[in-house]
Amino acid sequence: RIDTERNERGSLSVPEYSPLSKAEAQSAERWAAVLCIMGDGIVNSLTDFDKRLLNILQGNLPLCSRPFAYLGEMLDTTEEHVLSRLGDLKREGYLRRIGTFFNSEQLGYHGTLIALRVAEQKLPDVAQAVNRYAGATHNYEREGDYNLWFTLLTPSRTAEEKILAEVSALPGVERLMCLKANRRYKINVQFKLA
């Protein structure tokens, strides 16, 4: 699946483990707006091969020892060509990451949504610090009183409490709100590229 998570405004989320500078994030938000407004403008700049590859990756990445070789067979090309195009698409900003989803609860992990109120000048530093935690995902800036939101997966409540204590002590963090889920919803979003 291609990670295409967006926040409520449609902005791109801050990538896990590779934080964007504020300028890069603003540029990414402009691209997201262009994609939403222009629609076909961006999609039309992809080759037919790229569109077929991205369509398959969004829901059909095979679980095998050489998934990209298998994709090459599906697309009548080589593993090397698939990997090369994926590298190009990542560098060009069409693709952020390829990853798997798993049911964290069945694996014994606990998840929660965290909202932070962060001093504006410290926002990039806090976002980068949060991204260093392996269980922090979907970290993004948001307008409003609480301006940085992320989800946190931990193997125990003790680990969660330790991380949240560290995050709340970061310079610039003014307030932390922990929002536990009452019910789990999973939305499978796939973008069909013509």
CYANA upper distance limits for C-alpha pairs under 8 A (distance plus 0.5 A):
  1 ARG  CA     57 LEU  CA      5.85
  1 ARG  CA     58 GLN  CA      4.32
  1 ARG  CA     59 GLY  CA      5.81
  1 ARG  CA     60 ASN  CA      8.04
  1 ARG  CA     61 LEU  CA      7.63
  1 ARG  CA     98 ILE  CA      6.55
  1 ARG  CA     99 GLY  CA      6.77
  1 ARG  CA    100 THR  CA      7.19
  2 ILE  CA     54 LEU  CA      8.18
  2 ILE  CA     57 LEU  CA      6.97
  2 ILE  CA     58 GLN  CA      5.71
  2 ILE  CA     95 LEU  CA      7.33
  2 ILE  CA     96 ARG  CA      7.88
  2 ILE  CA     97 ARG  CA      6.75
  2 ILE  CA     98 ILE  CA      5.78
  2 ILE  CA     99 GLY  CA      7.61
  3 ASP  CA     95 LEU  CA      8.13
  3 ASP  CA     96 ARG  CA      6.95
  3 ASP  CA     97 ARG  CA      6.29
  3 ASP  CA     98 ILE  CA      6.94
  3 ASP  CA     99 GLY  CA      7.75
  4 THR  CA     12 LEU  CA      8.14
  4 THR  CA     96 ARG  CA      8.17
  5 GLU  CA     12 LEU  CA      7.29
  5 GLU  CA     13 SER  CA      6.94
  5 GLU  CA    138 HIS  CA      7.82
  6 ARG  CA     10 GLY  CA      5.60
  6 ARG  CA     11 SER  CA      5.91
  6 ARG  CA     12 LEU  CA      5.52
  6 ARG  CA     13 SER  CA      6.24
  7 ASN  CA     11 SER  CA      6.06
  7 ASN  CA     12 LEU  CA      7.28
  7 ASN  CA     13 SER  CA      7.12
  7 ASN  CA    140 TYR  CA      7.70
  7 ASN  CA    142 ARG  CA      8.27
 10 GLY  CA     29 GLU  CA      8.48
 10 GLY  CA     32 ALA  CA      7.45
 10 GLY  CA     33 ALA  CA      8.01
 11 SER  CA     28 ALA  CA      8.14
 11 SER  CA     29 GLU  CA      5.60
 11 SER  CA     32 ALA  CA      6.70
 11 SER  CA     33 ALA  CA      8.17
 12 LEU  CA     25 ALA  CA      8.20
 12 LEU  CA     28 ALA  CA      6.99
 12 LEU  CA     29 GLU  CA      6.54
 12 LEU  CA     32 ALA  CA      7.26
 12 LEU  CA    140 TYR  CA      8.19
 13 SER  CA    138 HIS  CA      6.42
 13 SER  CA    139 ASN  CA      6.49
 13 SER  CA    140 TYR  CA      5.34
 13 SER  CA    141 GLU  CA      8.22
 14 VAL  CA     18 SER  CA      8.45
 14 VAL  CA     19 PRO  CA      6.51
 14 VAL  CA     20 LEU  CA      6.93
 14 VAL  CA     25 ALA  CA      7.90
 14 VAL  CA    138 HIS  CA      7.31
 14 VAL  CA    139 ASN  CA      5.90
 14 VAL  CA    140 TYR  CA      5.79
 14 VAL  CA    141 GLU  CA      8.49
 15 PRO  CA     19 PRO  CA      6.24
 15 PRO  CA     20 LEU  CA      7.74
 15 PRO  CA     96 ARG  CA      7.86
 15 PRO  CA    138 HIS  CA      7.98
 15 PRO  CA    139 ASN  CA      7.89
 16 GLU  CA    131 ASN  CA      6.23
 16 GLU  CA    136 ALA  CA      8.02
 16 GLU  CA    137 THR  CA      6.58
 16 GLU  CA    138 HIS  CA      7.86
 16 GLU  CA    139 ASN  CA      8.01
 17 TYR  CA    131 ASN  CA      5.87
 17 TYR  CA    132 ARG  CA      6.57
 18 SER  CA    131 ASN  CA      8.07
 19 PRO  CA    127 ALA  CA      7.79
 19 PRO  CA    128 GLN  CA      6.16
 19 PRO  CA    131 ASN  CA      7.46
 20 LEU  CA     24 GLU  CA      6.06
 20 LEU  CA     25 ALA  CA      6.17
 21 SER  CA     25 ALA  CA      6.61
 21 SER  CA    124 PRO  CA      7.36
 22 LYS  CA     26 GLN  CA      6.62
 22 LYS  CA    124 PRO  CA      7.21
 23 ALA  CA     27 SER  CA      6.63
 24 GLU  CA     28 ALA  CA      6.56
 25 ALA  CA     29 GLU  CA      6.64
 26 GLN  CA     30 ARG  CA      6.76
 27 SER  CA     31 TRP  CA      6.85
 28 ALA  CA     32 ALA  CA      6.67
 29 GLU  CA     33 ALA  CA      6.67
 30 ARG  CA     34 VAL  CA      6.69
 31 TRP  CA     35 LEU  CA      6.58
 32 ALA  CA     36 CYS  CA      6.67
 33 ALA  CA     37 ILE  CA      6.44
 34 VAL  CA     38 MET  CA      5.98
 34 VAL  CA     39 GLY  CA      7.85
 34 VAL  CA     42 ILE  CA      8.42
 35 LEU  CA     39 GLY  CA      5.46
 35 LEU  CA     40 ASP  CA      8.20
 35 LEU  CA     41 GLY  CA      7.82
 35 LEU  CA     42 ILE  CA      6.64
 38 MET  CA     42 ILE  CA      7.80
 39 GLY  CA     43 VAL  CA      7.38
 40 ASP  CA     44 ASN  CA      6.12
 41 GLY  CA     45 SER  CA      7.34
 42 ILE  CA     46 LEU  CA      7.71
 43 VAL  CA     51 LYS  CA      8.48
 43 VAL  CA    193 LEU  CA      7.39
 43 VAL  CA    194 ALA  CA      8.47
 46 LEU  CA     50 ASP  CA      6.33
 46 LEU  CA     51 LYS  CA      6.91
 47 THR  CA     51 LYS  CA      6.85
 48 ASP  CA     52 ARG  CA      6.77
 49 PHE  CA     53 LEU  CA      6.58
 49 PHE  CA     75 LEU  CA      8.38
 50 ASP  CA     54 LEU  CA      6.54
 50 ASP  CA     85 ARG  CA      7.88
 51 LYS  CA     55 ASN  CA      6.51
 51 LYS  CA    193 LEU  CA      5.98
 51 LYS  CA    194 ALA  CA      7.36
 52 ARG  CA     56 ILE  CA      6.79
 52 ARG  CA     75 LEU  CA      8.27
 52 ARG  CA    193 LEU  CA      7.97
 53 LEU  CA     57 LEU  CA      6.70
 53 LEU  CA     71 LEU  CA      8.41
 53 LEU  CA     75 LEU  CA      7.98
 53 LEU  CA     82 VAL  CA      8.40
 54 LEU  CA     58 GLN  CA      6.78
 54 LEU  CA    193 LEU  CA      8.14
 55 ASN  CA     59 GLY  CA      8.03
 55 ASN  CA    191 PHE  CA      7.81
 55 ASN  CA    192 LYS  CA      6.50
 55 ASN  CA    193 LEU  CA      6.84
 56 ILE  CA     60 ASN  CA      5.76
 56 ILE  CA     61 LEU  CA      7.22
 57 LEU  CA     61 LEU  CA      5.73
 58 GLN  CA    190 GLN  CA      6.57
 58 GLN  CA    191 PHE  CA      8.23
 59 GLY  CA    190 GLN  CA      8.07
 61 LEU  CA     67 PRO  CA      7.23
 61 LEU  CA     71 LEU  CA      8.20
 62 PRO  CA     67 PRO  CA      5.97
 62 PRO  CA     70 TYR  CA      7.93
 62 PRO  CA     71 LEU  CA      8.41
 63 LEU  CA     67 PRO  CA      6.99
 66 ARG  CA     70 TYR  CA      6.93
 67 PRO  CA     71 LEU  CA      6.69
 68 PHE  CA     72 GLY  CA      6.56
 68 PHE  CA     79 GLU  CA      5.79
 68 PHE  CA     82 VAL  CA      6.94
 68 PHE  CA     83 LEU  CA      7.41
 69 ALA  CA     73 GLU  CA      6.89
 69 ALA  CA     78 THR  CA      6.92
 69 ALA  CA     79 GLU  CA      4.63
 69 ALA  CA     80 GLU  CA      8.33
 69 ALA  CA     82 VAL  CA      8.33
 70 TYR  CA     74 MET  CA      6.83
 70 TYR  CA     79 GLU  CA      7.96
 71 LEU  CA     75 LEU  CA      6.58
 71 LEU  CA     79 GLU  CA      7.73
 71 LEU  CA     82 VAL  CA      7.85
 72 GLY  CA     76 ASP  CA      6.28
 72 GLY  CA     77 THR  CA      5.17
 72 GLY  CA     78 THR  CA      5.21
 72 GLY  CA     79 GLU  CA      5.53
 72 GLY  CA     81 HIS  CA      8.02
 72 GLY  CA     82 VAL  CA      6.58
 73 GLU  CA     77 THR  CA      6.48
 73 GLU  CA     78 THR  CA      7.35
 73 GLU  CA     79 GLU  CA      8.46
 77 THR  CA     81 HIS  CA      7.16
 77 THR  CA     82 VAL  CA      7.95
 78 THR  CA     82 VAL  CA      6.95
 79 GLU  CA     83 LEU  CA      6.71
 80 GLU  CA     84 SER  CA      6.49
 81 HIS  CA     85 ARG  CA      6.59
 82 VAL  CA     86 LEU  CA      6.67
 83 LEU  CA     87 GLY  CA      6.67
 84 SER  CA     88 ASP  CA      6.77
 85 ARG  CA     89 LEU  CA      6.53
 86 LEU  CA     90 LYS  CA      6.60
 86 LEU  CA     95 LEU  CA      8.19
 87 GLY  CA     91 ARG  CA      6.72
 88 ASP  CA     92 GLU  CA      6.57
 89 LEU  CA     93 GLY  CA      6.70
 89 LEU  CA     94 TYR  CA      5.71
 89 LEU  CA     95 LEU  CA      6.16
 90 LYS  CA     94 TYR  CA      6.28
 90 LYS  CA     95 LEU  CA      5.03
 90 LYS  CA     96 ARG  CA      6.37
 90 LYS  CA     97 ARG  CA      8.16
 91 ARG  CA     95 LEU  CA      8.40
103 ASN  CA    107 LEU  CA      7.16
104 SER  CA    108 GLY  CA      6.87
104 SER  CA    109 TYR  CA      5.57
104 SER  CA    110 HIS  CA      7.52
104 SER  CA    111 GLY  CA      8.15
104 SER  CA    153 LEU  CA      8.13
105 GLU  CA    109 TYR  CA      5.57
105 GLU  CA    110 HIS  CA      6.71
105 GLU  CA    111 GLY  CA      8.38
108 GLY  CA    155 PRO  CA      6.65
108 GLY  CA    156 SER  CA      8.34
109 TYR  CA    153 LEU  CA      6.58
109 TYR  CA    154 THR  CA      5.80
109 TYR  CA    155 PRO  CA      4.90
109 TYR  CA    156 SER  CA      7.02
110 HIS  CA    152 LEU  CA      8.46
110 HIS  CA    153 LEU  CA      5.93
110 HIS  CA    154 THR  CA      5.84
110 HIS  CA    155 PRO  CA      6.70
110 HIS  CA    156 SER  CA      6.91
110 HIS  CA    157 ARG  CA      7.57
111 GLY  CA    151 THR  CA      7.39
111 GLY  CA    152 LEU  CA      5.96
111 GLY  CA    153 LEU  CA      4.91
111 GLY  CA    154 THR  CA      7.10
111 GLY  CA    180 LYS  CA      8.00
111 GLY  CA    181 ALA  CA      8.46
112 THR  CA    151 THR  CA      6.17
112 THR  CA    152 LEU  CA      5.96
112 THR  CA    153 LEU  CA      7.32
112 THR  CA    178 CYS  CA      7.30
112 THR  CA    179 LEU  CA      6.48
112 THR  CA    180 LYS  CA      5.47
112 THR  CA    181 ALA  CA      7.06
113 LEU  CA    149 TRP  CA      7.79
113 LEU  CA    150 PHE  CA      6.46
113 LEU  CA    151 THR  CA      4.94
113 LEU  CA    152 LEU  CA      6.92
113 LEU  CA    178 CYS  CA      6.61
113 LEU  CA    179 LEU  CA      5.59
113 LEU  CA    180 LYS  CA      6.88
113 LEU  CA    181 ALA  CA      8.20
114 ILE  CA    149 TRP  CA      6.12
114 ILE  CA    150 PHE  CA      5.86
114 ILE  CA    151 THR  CA      6.37
114 ILE  CA    152 LEU  CA      7.70
114 ILE  CA    176 LEU  CA      7.57
114 ILE  CA    177 MET  CA      6.30
114 ILE  CA    178 CYS  CA      5.30
114 ILE  CA    179 LEU  CA      6.57
115 ALA  CA    146 TYR  CA      6.35
115 ALA  CA    147 ASN  CA      7.83
115 ALA  CA    148 LEU  CA      6.43
115 ALA  CA    149 TRP  CA      5.04
115 ALA  CA    150 PHE  CA      7.25
115 ALA  CA    176 LEU  CA      6.35
115 ALA  CA    177 MET  CA      5.56
115 ALA  CA    178 CYS  CA      7.04
115 ALA  CA    179 LEU  CA      8.24
116 LEU  CA    146 TYR  CA      5.66
116 LEU  CA    147 ASN  CA      6.65
116 LEU  CA    148 LEU  CA      5.60
116 LEU  CA    149 TRP  CA      6.66
116 LEU  CA    173 VAL  CA      7.27
116 LEU  CA    174 GLU  CA      7.96
116 LEU  CA    175 ARG  CA      6.23
116 LEU  CA    176 LEU  CA      5.13
116 LEU  CA    177 MET  CA      6.84
117 ARG  CA    145 ASP  CA      6.72
117 ARG  CA    146 TYR  CA      4.75
117 ARG  CA    147 ASN  CA      5.96
117 ARG  CA    148 LEU  CA      7.07
117 ARG  CA    173 VAL  CA      6.52
117 ARG  CA    174 GLU  CA      5.90
117 ARG  CA    175 ARG  CA      5.53
117 ARG  CA    176 LEU  CA      6.98
118 VAL  CA    122 LYS  CA      7.17
118 VAL  CA    123 LEU  CA      6.44
118 VAL  CA    126 VAL  CA      8.21
118 VAL  CA    146 TYR  CA      7.78
118 VAL  CA    147 ASN  CA      6.94
118 VAL  CA    148 LEU  CA      7.45
118 VAL  CA    172 GLY  CA      5.83
118 VAL  CA    173 VAL  CA      5.01
118 VAL  CA    174 GLU  CA      6.10
118 VAL  CA    175 ARG  CA      7.77
119 ALA  CA    123 LEU  CA      6.83
119 ALA  CA    172 GLY  CA      5.49
119 ALA  CA    173 VAL  CA      7.07
119 ALA  CA    174 GLU  CA      7.52
121 GLN  CA    172 GLY  CA      8.38
122 LYS  CA    126 VAL  CA      6.65
122 LYS  CA    171 PRO  CA      7.73
122 LYS  CA    172 GLY  CA      5.79
123 LEU  CA    127 ALA  CA      6.54
123 LEU  CA    148 LEU  CA      8.16
123 LEU  CA    172 GLY  CA      7.93
124 PRO  CA    128 GLN  CA      6.67
125 ASP  CA    129 ALA  CA      6.70
126 VAL  CA    130 VAL  CA      6.61
126 VAL  CA    170 LEU  CA      7.40
126 VAL  CA    171 PRO  CA      8.16
126 VAL  CA    172 GLY  CA      7.87
126 VAL  CA    173 VAL  CA      8.05
127 ALA  CA    131 ASN  CA      6.67
127 ALA  CA    139 ASN  CA      7.65
127 ALA  CA    140 TYR  CA      8.34
127 ALA  CA    148 LEU  CA      8.03
128 GLN  CA    132 ARG  CA      7.08
129 ALA  CA    133 TYR  CA      8.02
129 ALA  CA    167 VAL  CA      8.46
130 VAL  CA    136 ALA  CA      7.04
130 VAL  CA    139 ASN  CA      8.31
130 VAL  CA    167 VAL  CA      7.54
131 ASN  CA    136 ALA  CA      6.52
131 ASN  CA    137 THR  CA      7.85
131 ASN  CA    139 ASN  CA      7.80
132 ARG  CA    136 ALA  CA      8.18
135 GLY  CA    151 THR  CA      8.38
135 GLY  CA    152 LEU  CA      5.73
135 GLY  CA    153 LEU  CA      5.11
135 GLY  CA    154 THR  CA      6.49
136 ALA  CA    150 PHE  CA      6.99
136 ALA  CA    151 THR  CA      6.17
136 ALA  CA    152 LEU  CA      5.05
136 ALA  CA    153 LEU  CA      7.02
137 THR  CA    150 PHE  CA      6.39
137 THR  CA    151 THR  CA      5.77
137 THR  CA    152 LEU  CA      6.86
138 HIS  CA    149 TRP  CA      8.18
138 HIS  CA    150 PHE  CA      5.71
138 HIS  CA    151 THR  CA      6.50
139 ASN  CA    148 LEU  CA      7.61
139 ASN  CA    149 TRP  CA      6.13
139 ASN  CA    150 PHE  CA      4.63
139 ASN  CA    151 THR  CA      7.46
140 TYR  CA    148 LEU  CA      6.25
140 TYR  CA    149 TRP  CA      6.03
140 TYR  CA    150 PHE  CA      6.97
141 GLU  CA    147 ASN  CA      5.98
141 GLU  CA    148 LEU  CA      5.05
141 GLU  CA    149 TRP  CA      6.92
142 ARG  CA    146 TYR  CA      7.75
142 ARG  CA    147 ASN  CA      5.13
142 ARG  CA    148 LEU  CA      6.30
142 ARG  CA    149 TRP  CA      7.53
143 GLU  CA    147 ASN  CA      6.02
152 LEU  CA    160 GLU  CA      8.21
153 LEU  CA    160 GLU  CA      8.22
154 THR  CA    159 ALA  CA      6.62
154 THR  CA    160 GLU  CA      6.16
155 PRO  CA    159 ALA  CA      7.23
155 PRO  CA    160 GLU  CA      8.39
156 SER  CA    160 GLU  CA      6.87
157 ARG  CA    161 GLU  CA      6.59
158 THR  CA    162 LYS  CA      6.73
159 ALA  CA    163 ILE  CA      6.76
160 GLU  CA    164 LEU  CA      6.60
161 GLU  CA    165 ALA  CA      6.55
162 LYS  CA    166 GLU  CA      6.83
163 ILE  CA    167 VAL  CA      6.62
164 LEU  CA    168 SER  CA      6.45
165 ALA  CA    169 ALA  CA      6.79
166 GLU  CA    170 LEU  CA      7.11
167 VAL  CA    173 VAL  CA      8.10
168 SER  CA    173 VAL  CA      6.35
168 SER  CA    174 GLU  CA      8.09
168 SER  CA    175 ARG  CA      7.48
168 SER  CA    176 LEU  CA      6.75
169 ALA  CA    173 VAL  CA      7.34
